[in-house]
């Protein structure tokens, strides 16, 4: 607050509407949200996507031959191995989830996004990495009023970074079995060792 700049946190501190600024709690929660959703989730999704593509084998450039195949590959990466597998929400009204199972107002609900993305009722071969799926739906960014506001940026980052990586390093391949972090809130890699082969200059 003493030394504001042109960074995002300074802009949040100075932002106001109807002469009201964000409270201390609102600033802290916004900063945490930006750090987790805007940075860590993208880092994990990028690593998970690289692992999924390399595990498929063959020339990875085949997934990025056009804007359409690039977008489809990113959507399948988001479905197949998303960085967030569970969100908690609070019920505002009574909901009958399935016959005989009621969720009452105020109760916490654990939304298993990773499981929903692998639902055999929604996806043919749900455990297979298939960027050529006709239906590219997934719930990795949530849904409804809680749909991730940063989804378009995250998709763009993945489309550009993955295509650039595999255009430059088409011989990239796994050097060892990847290791995942042992955390419940994020699903991402602790280590992803690769061999690069020969780099293709831009």
Order of alpha helices (4+ residues) and beta strands (2+ residues): alpha-beta-beta-alpha-alpha-alpha-beta-beta-beta-beta-alpha-alpha-beta-beta-beta-beta
